[in-house]
Amino acid sequence: MKILVPVKRVVDYNVKVRLKADGSGVDTANVKMSMNPFDEIAVEEALRIKEAGNAEEVIAVSIGVQQCQETLRTALAMGADRAILVKTDAAIEPLAVAKILAKITADVGADLVILGKQAIDDDSNQTGQMLAALLGRPQGTFASELNLADGKIAVTREVDGGLETLSLSLPAVVTADLRLNEPRYASLPNIMKAKRKPMEQLAAEDYGVDLTPRHNVILVSEPAAREAGVKVANVAELVAKLKSVGAI
């Protein structure tokens, strides 16, 4: 079995984002970038499946600018076998990403696609579901536990009422949630080995997918500053204050 793991290059989660002066988006100039945390969890889970003897190859893929190869090298250093970089300077939306991934999935013959449930830059939470629909495969979203047996994959996912377990026939698409695992740190020897692992570079235009955005960003602004709290001397004053603002 082959496992395909899409990974996205995003602003590092420890960085406080800054907006562009014209309000057109987030300023990424001279900002630390890293792998989307949910995608890192997806890579880790794919590697664990391979180490358990249930997969023969883990392939990492990223769609974006040339610098995305740094993100792919991180996946290779964690243990992925090879990588594919689909280069484009355009800002592509989830549907276009899903269409490209569908073609790559067919090209490499991936039986299982594991990706993060969402990217922390746009929080769209759409690519995995769109990919499953395009491939006509069963999907398990927000996975907190995976178990493979007898050609099926049991996906435990968190829902409002607790936990739900789905049994999916392979091939399938799974999106990873935070509690699925704790990603490993890449060791120095593996970082050095990653430099020698194969990375295929292709152009997004080669897949014949329309990359034209379907919506326009009019304005990006910071949330309003929170108002300072008010201290009260006793319970009666607290109740009066809550009544005055319509809280009770």
DRENRODO-33354 format. One record per residue: residue number from 0; z, y, x of N, C-alpha, C in turn; residue in three letters. Coordinates in steps of 0.2 Angstrom, whole numbers, plus 5000, padded with zeros to 4 digits. Layout:
{NUM {Z Y X} {Z Y X} {Z Y X} 'ala'}
...
# end
This chain:
{0 {5000 4994 5004} {5000 5000 5000} {5000 5006 5004} 'met'}
{1 {4996 5011 5002} {4996 5018 5006} {4999 5023 5001} 'lys'}
{2 {5003 5027 5005} {5007 5032 5001} {5004 5039 5004} 'ile'}
{3 {5002 5043 4999} {5000 5050 5000} {5005 5055 4999} 'leu'}
{4 {5007 5060 5003} {5012 5064 5002} {5010 5072 5003} 'val'}
{5 {5008 5075 4998} {5006 5082 4999} {5012 5087 5001} 'pro'}
{6 {5011 5091 5006} {5017 5096 5008} {5014 5103 5008} 'val'}
{7 {5018 5107 5007} {5016 5114 5006} {5020 5119 5011} 'lys'}
{8 {5017 5123 5014} {5020 5128 5019} {5022 5134 5015} 'arg'}
{9 {5029 5135 5015} {5032 5141 5011} {5036 5145 5015} 'val'}
{10 {5039 5151 5013} {5044 5155 5016} {5050 5150 5017} 'val'}
{11 {5053 5150 5023} {5059 5146 5024} {5064 5148 5019} 'asp'}
{12 {5068 5143 5016} {5073 5144 5011} {5079 5148 5013} 'tyr'}
{13 {5080 5149 5020} {5085 5153 5022} {5083 5160 5023} 'asn'}
{14 {5077 5162 5022} {5075 5169 5023} {5075 5173 5016} 'val'}
{15 {5078 5179 5017} {5078 5183 5011} {5071 5187 5011} 'lys'}
{16 {5067 5185 5005} {5060 5188 5005} {5060 5195 5004} 'val'}
{17 {5054 5198 5006} {5053 5205 5005} {5047 5206 5001} 'arg'}
{18 {5046 5211 4997} {5040 5212 4993} {5036 5217 4997} 'leu'}
{19 {5029 5216 4996} {5024 5221 4999} {5025 5228 4995} 'lys'}
{20 {5024 5233 4999} {5025 5240 4997} {5021 5241 4990} 'ala'}
{21 {5015 5238 4989} {5011 5239 4983} {5013 5235 4978} 'asp'}
{22 {5018 5231 4979} {5021 5226 4973} {5016 5221 4971} 'gly'}
{23 {5011 5219 4976} {5006 5214 4974} {5009 5207 4976} 'ser'}
{24 {5014 5206 4979} {5017 5200 4981} {5022 5200 4986} 'gly'}
{25 {5024 5194 4989} {5029 5193 4994} {5026 5194 5001} 'val'}
{26 {5029 5198 5005} {5027 5200 5012} {5029 5194 5016} 'asp'}
{27 {5023 5190 5019} {5025 5185 5023} {5023 5186 5031} 'thr'}
{28 {5022 5192 5032} {5020 5194 5039} {5027 5194 5043} 'ala'}
{29 {5026 5190 5049} {5032 5189 5054} {5038 5186 5050} 'asn'}
{30 {5037 5182 5045} {5042 5178 5042} {5042 5171 5044} 'val'}
{31 {5048 5168 5045} {5048 5161 5046} {5046 5157 5040} 'lys'}
{32 {5041 5152 5042} {5039 5148 5037} {5041 5140 5038} 'met'}
{33 {5041 5136 5033} {5043 5129 5034} {5040 5125 5029} 'ser'}
{34 {5042 5119 5029} {5040 5114 5024} {5044 5115 5017} 'met'}
{35 {5041 5115 5012} {5044 5116 5005} {5049 5110 5005} 'asn'}
{36 {5056 5112 5003} {5061 5107 5004} {5060 5101 4999} 'pro'}
{37 {5057 5102 4993} {5056 5096 4989} {5051 5091 4992} 'phe'}
{38 {5046 5094 4996} {5041 5090 4999} {5044 5086 5005} 'asp'}
{39 {5049 5089 5008} {5052 5086 5014} {5056 5080 5011} 'glu'}
{40 {5059 5080 5005} {5062 5075 5002} {5057 5069 5000} 'ile'}
{41 {5051 5071 4998} {5045 5067 4996} {5043 5063 5003} 'ala'}
{42 {5043 5066 5008} {5041 5063 5015} {5046 5058 5016} 'val'}
{43 {5052 5060 5016} {5058 5055 5018} {5057 5049 5013} 'glu'}
{44 {5056 5050 5007} {5056 5044 5002} {5050 5039 5004} 'glu'}
{45 {5045 5042 5006} {5039 5038 5008} {5040 5034 5014} 'ala'}
{46 {5044 5037 5019} {5045 5034 5025} {5050 5028 5024} 'leu'}
{47 {5055 5029 5019} {5060 5024 5018} {5056 5018 5014} 'arg'}
{48 {5051 5019 5010} {5048 5014 5007} {5044 5010 5012} 'ile'}
{49 {5041 5014 5017} {5037 5010 5022} {5042 5006 5026} 'lys'}
{50 {5047 5009 5028} {5052 5005 5032} {5055 4999 5029} 'glu'}
{51 {5055 4999 5022} {5057 4993 5019} {5052 4988 5018} 'ala'}
{52 {5046 4989 5021} {5041 4984 5021} {5036 4985 5015} 'gly'}
{53 {5037 4990 5011} {5033 4990 5005} {5027 4995 5005} 'asn'}
{54 {5026 4997 5011} {5020 5001 5012} {5017 5001 5019} 'ala'}
{55 {5011 5001 5020} {5008 5001 5027} {5007 5007 5031} 'glu'}
{56 {5006 5013 5026} {5004 5019 5029} {5006 5025 5025} 'glu'}
{57 {5009 5030 5028} {5011 5036 5025} {5006 5042 5028} 'val'}
{58 {5003 5045 5023} {4998 5050 5025} {5000 5057 5022} 'ile'}
{59 {5001 5062 5026} {5003 5068 5024} {4997 5073 5023} 'ala'}
{60 {4997 5077 5018} {4991 5081 5017} {4994 5088 5015} 'val'}
{61 {4990 5094 5018} {4992 5100 5016} {4986 5104 5014} 'ser'}
{62 {4986 5109 5010} {4980 5113 5008} {4982 5120 5009} 'ile'}
{63 {4979 5124 5014} {4980 5131 5015} {4977 5133 5022} 'gly'}
{64 {4981 5138 5024} {4978 5141 5030} {4979 5137 5037} 'val'}
{65 {4976 5139 5042} {4976 5135 5048} {4983 5133 5050} 'gln'}
{66 {4988 5138 5049} {4995 5137 5051} {4998 5131 5048} 'gln'}
{67 {4995 5129 5042} {4998 5123 5039} {4999 5117 5043} 'cys'}
{68 {4995 5117 5049} {4995 5111 5053} {5002 5110 5056} 'gln'}
{69 {5006 5116 5057} {5013 5116 5059} {5017 5112 5054} 'glu'}
{70 {5016 5113 5048} {5020 5109 5043} {5018 5102 5043} 'thr'}
{71 {5012 5100 5044} {5010 5093 5045} {5013 5090 5051} 'leu'}
{72 {5013 5094 5056} {5016 5091 5062} {5024 5089 5061} 'arg'}
{73 {5027 5093 5057} {5034 5091 5055} {5034 5085 5051} 'thr'}
{74 {5029 5084 5047} {5029 5077 5043} {5027 5072 5048} 'ala'}
{75 {5023 5073 5052} {5021 5068 5057} {5027 5066 5062} 'leu'}
{76 {5031 5071 5064} {5037 5070 5068} {5042 5066 5064} 'ala'}
{77 {5043 5067 5058} {5048 5063 5053} {5046 5056 5053} 'met'}
{78 {5039 5054 5054} {5037 5047 5054} {5030 5046 5050} 'gly'}
{79 {5027 5051 5047} {5021 5050 5044} {5016 5047 5049} 'ala'}
{80 {5011 5043 5047} {5006 5040 5052} {5000 5045 5054} 'asp'}
{81 {4998 5048 5049} {4992 5053 5050} {4992 5059 5045} 'arg'}
{82 {4988 5064 5046} {4988 5070 5042} {4981 5072 5041} 'ala'}
{83 {4981 5076 5035} {4975 5079 5033} {4976 5086 5031} 'ile'}
{84 {4972 5091 5034} {4973 5098 5033} {4967 5100 5029} 'leu'}
{85 {4967 5103 5023} {4962 5105 5020} {4962 5113 5020} 'val'}
{86 {4958 5116 5024} {4959 5123 5026} {4955 5128 5021} 'lys'}
{87 {4959 5133 5019} {4957 5138 5015} {4961 5144 5016} 'thr'}
{88 {4958 5150 5016} {4962 5156 5016} {4964 5159 5009} 'asp'}
{89 {4961 5156 5004} {4962 5158 4997} {4969 5156 4995} 'ala'}
{90 {4971 5160 4990} {4978 5158 4987} {4976 5154 4981} 'ala'}
{91 {4977 5147 4981} {4974 5143 4976} {4980 5141 4971} 'ile'}
{92 {4978 5140 4965} {4983 5138 4960} {4984 5131 4959} 'glu'}
{93 {4989 5129 4955} {4991 5122 4955} {4985 5117 4952} 'pro'}
{94 {4981 5119 4948} {4975 5115 4945} {4970 5114 4951} 'leu'}
{95 {4968 5119 4955} {4964 5118 4960} {4967 5113 4965} 'ala'}
{96 {4973 5114 4967} {4977 5109 4971} {4976 5102 4969} 'val'}
{97 {4978 5101 4962} {4978 5095 4959} {4971 5091 4960} 'ala'}
{98 {4966 5095 4959} {4959 5093 4959} {4957 5090 4966} 'lys'}
{99 {4959 5094 4971} {4958 5092 4978} {4962 5086 4980} 'ile'}
{100 {4968 5086 4978} {4972 5080 4979} {4970 5074 4976} 'leu'}
{101 {4967 5075 4970} {4964 5069 4966} {4958 5066 4970} 'ala'}
{102 {4954 5070 4973} {4948 5068 4977} {4951 5065 4984} 'lys'}
{103 {4956 5067 4987} {4959 5065 4993} {4962 5058 4992} 'ile'}
{104 {4966 5057 4986} {4969 5051 4984} {4964 5046 4983} 'thr'}
{105 {4958 5047 4980} {4953 5042 4980} {4950 5041 4987} 'ala'}
{106 {4949 5046 4991} {4946 5045 4997} {4950 5040 5002} 'asp'}
{107 {4956 5041 5002} {4961 5037 5007} {4963 5031 5003} 'val'}
{108 {4962 5030 4997} {4964 5024 4993} {4972 5023 4993} 'gly'}
{109 {4975 5029 4991} {4982 5029 4990} {4984 5026 4984} 'ala'}
{110 {4989 5021 4984} {4992 5018 4978} {4997 5022 4975} 'asp'}
{111 {5001 5026 4979} {5006 5030 4977} {5006 5037 4980} 'leu'}
{112 {5007 5042 4976} {5007 5049 4978} {5014 5051 4976} 'val'}
{113 {5018 5053 4981} {5024 5056 4981} {5024 5064 4983} 'ile'}
{114 {5026 5068 4978} {5026 5075 4980} {5032 5078 4977} 'leu'}
{115 {5034 5084 4980} {5040 5088 4978} {5039 5090 4970} 'gly'}
{116 {5044 5090 4967} {5043 5092 4959} {5041 5099 4959} 'lys'}
{117 {5042 5104 4964} {5039 5111 4963} {5040 5114 4970} 'gln'}
{118 {5036 5119 4971} {5037 5123 4977} {5041 5129 4976} 'ala'}
{119 {5045 5131 4981} {5050 5136 4980} {5047 5143 4980} 'ile'}
{120 {5041 5144 4982} {5038 5150 4982} {5036 5152 4975} 'asp'}
{121 {5032 5148 4971} {5030 5150 4964} {5034 5146 4959} 'asp'}
{122 {5037 5141 4960} {5041 5137 4955} {5037 5134 4950} 'asp'}
{123 {5030 5133 4951} {5026 5131 4945} {5028 5125 4942} 'ser'}
{124 {5029 5120 4946} {5031 5113 4943} {5025 5110 4939} 'asn'}
{125 {5019 5111 4942} {5013 5108 4938} {5009 5103 4942} 'gln'}
{126 {5009 5104 4948} {5004 5100 4952} {5004 5093 4951} 'thr'}
{127 {5010 5090 4951} {5011 5083 4950} {5009 5080 4944} 'gly'}
{128 {5011 5084 4938} {5009 5082 4932} {5001 5082 4931} 'gln'}
{129 {4998 5088 4933} {4991 5088 4933} {4987 5083 4937} 'met'}
{130 {4990 5081 4943} {4987 5076 4947} {4987 5069 4943} 'leu'}
{131 {4992 5068 4940} {4993 5061 4937} {4988 5061 4931} 'ala'}
{132 {4987 5067 4927} {4982 5067 4922} {4975 5066 4924} 'ala'}
{133 {4973 5069 4930} {4967 5069 4933} {4965 5062 4935} 'leu'}
{134 {4970 5059 4938} {4969 5052 4941} {4970 5047 4935} 'leu'}
{135 {4972 5049 4929} {4974 5044 4924} {4979 5039 4926} 'gly'}
{136 {4984 5041 4930} {4989 5036 4932} {4996 5038 4929} 'arg'}
{137 {5000 5033 4928} {5007 5035 4925} {5011 5039 4930} 'pro'}
{138 {5016 5043 4927} {5019 5048 4932} {5027 5047 4930} 'gln'}
{139 {5031 5048 4936} {5038 5049 4935} {5040 5055 4938} 'gly'}
{140 {5042 5060 4934} {5044 5067 4937} {5052 5067 4938} 'thr'}
{141 {5054 5072 4942} {5061 5073 4944} {5065 5067 4946} 'phe'}
{142 {5062 5063 4950} {5065 5057 4952} {5071 5058 4956} 'ala'}
{143 {5076 5054 4955} {5082 5054 4958} {5084 5048 4962} 'ser'}
{144 {5080 5043 4960} {5080 5036 4963} {5074 5032 4962} 'glu'}
{145 {5071 5029 4967} {5065 5025 4966} {5067 5017 4969} 'leu'}
{146 {5064 5013 4965} {5065 5006 4967} {5058 5002 4966} 'asn'}
{147 {5055 4999 4971} {5049 4995 4970} {5050 4988 4970} 'leu'}
{148 {5047 4984 4965} {5047 4977 4964} {5042 4974 4960} 'ala'}
{149 {5039 4969 4962} {5034 4965 4958} {5028 4970 4956} 'asp'}
{150 {5026 4974 4960} {5020 4978 4959} {5022 4984 4954} 'gly'}
{151 {5028 4985 4953} {5030 4991 4948} {5035 4995 4952} 'lys'}
{152 {5036 5001 4950} {5041 5006 4953} {5045 5009 4947} 'ile'}
{153 {5052 5008 4948} {5057 5010 4943} {5059 5017 4946} 'ala'}
{154 {5058 5022 4941} {5059 5029 4943} {5065 5031 4939} 'val'}
{155 {5071 5033 4942} {5077 5035 4938} {5076 5043 4939} 'thr'}
{156 {5076 5046 4933} {5076 5053 4933} {5081 5057 4929} 'arg'}
{157 {5083 5063 4930} {5088 5066 4927} {5085 5070 4921} 'glu'}
{158 {5088 5069 4915} {5086 5072 4909} {5092 5076 4906} 'val'}
{159 {5091 5080 4901} {5097 5083 4898} {5103 5079 4896} 'asp'}
{160 {5101 5073 4893} {5106 5069 4891} {5109 5064 4896} 'gly'}
{161 {5107 5064 4902} {5110 5060 4908} {5104 5057 4912} 'gly'}
{162 {5103 5051 4913} {5098 5048 4917} {5094 5044 4913} 'leu'}
{163 {5087 5044 4915} {5082 5040 4911} {5078 5036 4917} 'glu'}
{164 {5077 5029 4915} {5074 5025 4920} {5067 5023 4917} 'thr'}
{165 {5062 5024 4921} {5055 5023 4919} {5052 5017 4923} 'leu'}
{166 {5048 5012 4920} {5045 5007 4924} {5038 5009 4924} 'ser'}
{167 {5035 5010 4930} {5028 5012 4931} {5024 5007 4934} 'leu'}
{168 {5018 5006 4932} {5014 5001 4935} {5010 5005 4941} 'ser'}
{169 {5009 5002 4947} {5005 5005 4952} {4998 5004 4951} 'leu'}
{170 {4994 5009 4953} {4995 5015 4956} {4999 5021 4952} 'pro'}
{171 {5003 5025 4955} {5006 5030 4951} {5007 5036 4955} 'ala'}
{172 {5010 5041 4951} {5012 5048 4954} {5019 5049 4953} 'val'}
{173 {5023 5051 4958} {5030 5052 4957} {5032 5059 4960} 'val'}
{174 {5036 5063 4957} {5038 5070 4960} {5046 5069 4961} 'thr'}
{175 {5048 5072 4967} {5054 5071 4970} {5059 5077 4968} 'ala'}
{176 {5065 5075 4966} {5070 5080 4964} {5075 5080 4970} 'asp'}
{177 {5080 5085 4970} {5084 5086 4976} {5089 5080 4977} 'leu'}
{178 {5091 5076 4972} {5096 5071 4974} {5092 5064 4975} 'arg'}
{179 {5086 5064 4977} {5083 5058 4978} {5085 5055 4985} 'leu'}
{180 {5086 5060 4990} {5088 5057 4997} {5090 5063 5001} 'asn'}
{181 {5092 5062 5007} {5094 5067 5012} {5089 5066 5018} 'glu'}
{182 {5084 5071 5018} {5079 5070 5023} {5082 5070 5031} 'pro'}
{183 {5078 5066 5035} {5080 5065 5042} {5078 5071 5046} 'arg'}
{184 {5082 5072 5052} {5079 5076 5057} {5075 5073 5062} 'tyr'}
{185 {5069 5076 5063} {5065 5073 5068} {5068 5074 5075} 'ala'}
{186 {5068 5068 5079} {5070 5068 5085} {5065 5070 5090} 'ser'}
{187 {5067 5072 5096} {5063 5075 5101} {5057 5070 5103} 'leu'}
{188 {5059 5064 5104} {5053 5059 5106} {5048 5059 5100} 'pro'}
{189 {5050 5059 5094} {5046 5059 5088} {5042 5065 5088} 'asn'}
{190 {5045 5071 5090} {5041 5077 5090} {5035 5077 5095} 'ile'}
{191 {5037 5074 5100} {5032 5074 5106} {5026 5069 5103} 'met'}
{192 {5028 5063 5100} {5023 5058 5098} {5019 5061 5092} 'lys'}
{193 {5022 5066 5088} {5018 5069 5083} {5012 5073 5085} 'ala'}
{194 {5012 5075 5091} {5007 5079 5094} {5001 5075 5096} 'lys'}
{195 {5002 5068 5096} {4996 5064 5098} {4994 5060 5091} 'arg'}
{196 {4997 5061 5086} {4995 5058 5080} {4989 5061 5077} 'lys'}
{197 {4984 5057 5074} {4978 5060 5071} {4979 5065 5065} 'pro'}
{198 {4976 5071 5066} {4976 5076 5060} {4968 5078 5059} 'met'}
{199 {4966 5075 5053} {4959 5077 5051} {4959 5084 5047} 'glu'}
{200 {4954 5088 5049} {4954 5095 5046} {4947 5095 5043} 'gln'}
{201 {4948 5097 5036} {4942 5098 5032} {4942 5105 5029} 'leu'}
{202 {4937 5107 5025} {4936 5113 5022} {4937 5112 5014} 'ala'}
{203 {4941 5116 5011} {4942 5116 5004} {4935 5116 5000} 'ala'}
{204 {4931 5120 5003} {4924 5120 4999} {4920 5114 4999} 'glu'}
{205 {4922 5109 5004} {4918 5103 5004} {4920 5098 4998} 'asp'}
{206 {4925 5100 4994} {4927 5096 4988} {4924 5098 4982} 'tyr'}
{207 {4920 5103 4982} {4917 5106 4976} {4921 5108 4971} 'gly'}
{208 {4927 5110 4972} {4932 5113 4967} {4932 5120 4967} 'val'}
{209 {4932 5123 4961} {4932 5130 4960} {4939 5133 4961} 'asp'}
{210 {4939 5137 4966} {4946 5139 4969} {4947 5146 4966} 'leu'}
{211 {4943 5149 4961} {4944 5155 4958} {4951 5156 4954} 'thr'}
{212 {4955 5160 4956} {4961 5161 4952} {4960 5162 4944} 'pro'}
{213 {4964 5159 4940} {4963 5159 4933} {4968 5165 4930} 'arg'}
{214 {4972 5168 4934} {4976 5173 4932} {4977 5178 4937} 'his'}
{215 {4978 5184 4936} {4979 5190 4941} {4986 5192 4941} 'asn'}
{216 {4989 5193 4947} {4996 5196 4947} {4995 5203 4947} 'val'}
{217 {4999 5206 4941} {4998 5213 4940} {5004 5217 4944} 'ile'}
{218 {5010 5214 4944} {5015 5217 4948} {5021 5212 4950} 'leu'}
{219 {5023 5213 4956} {5029 5209 4958} {5035 5214 4959} 'val'}
{220 {5041 5213 4956} {5046 5217 4957} {5053 5213 4958} 'ser'}
{221 {5057 5216 4961} {5064 5213 4962} {5068 5214 4956} 'glu'}
{222 {5073 5209 4954} {5077 5209 4948} {5081 5215 4949} 'pro'}
{223 {5083 5218 4943} {5088 5224 4943} {5094 5222 4946} 'ala'}
{224 {5097 5227 4949} {5103 5226 4952} {5109 5225 4947} 'ala'}
{225 {5113 5221 4949} {5119 5219 4944} {5124 5225 4944} 'arg'}
{226 {5126 5226 4938} {5131 5231 4937} {5138 5229 4940} 'glu'}
{227 {5142 5234 4942} {5149 5232 4945} {5153 5230 4939} 'ala'}
{228 {5158 5225 4940} {5162 5223 4935} {5168 5228 4934} 'gly'}
{229 {5172 5226 4929} {5177 5230 4926} {5183 5227 4926} 'val'}
{230 {5189 5229 4929} {5195 5226 4929} {5199 5228 4923} 'lys'}
{231 {5203 5224 4920} {5207 5225 4915} {5214 5223 4916} 'val'}
{232 {5219 5227 4913} {5226 5226 4915} {5229 5220 4911} 'ala'}
{233 {5227 5218 4905} {5230 5213 4901} {5225 5210 4897} 'asn'}
{234 {5227 5204 4893} {5223 5200 4889} {5220 5205 4883} 'val'}
{235 {5225 5209 4880} {5223 5213 4874} {5217 5218 4876} 'ala'}
{236 {5217 5221 4882} {5212 5225 4885} {5205 5221 4886} 'glu'}
{237 {5206 5215 4888} {5200 5210 4889} {5197 5209 4883} 'leu'}
{238 {5201 5207 4878} {5198 5206 4871} {5194 5212 4868} 'val'}
{239 {5198 5218 4869} {5195 5224 4867} {5188 5226 4870} 'ala'}
{240 {5188 5224 4877} {5182 5225 4881} {5176 5221 4878} 'lys'}
{241 {5178 5214 4877} {5173 5210 4875} {5170 5211 4868} 'leu'}
{242 {5174 5214 4864} {5172 5216 4857} {5167 5222 4858} 'lys'}
{243 {5169 5226 4862} {5165 5232 4863} {5158 5231 4865} 'ser'}
{244 {5157 5226 4869} {5150 5224 4872} {5147 5219 4867} 'val'}
{245 {5150 5217 4862} {5147 5212 4857} {5148 5205 4860} 'gly'}
{246 {5152 5203 4865} {5152 5196 4867} {5156 5192 4863} 'ala'}
{247 {5161 5195 4859} {5165 5191 4854} {5165 5195 4847} 'ile'}
# end
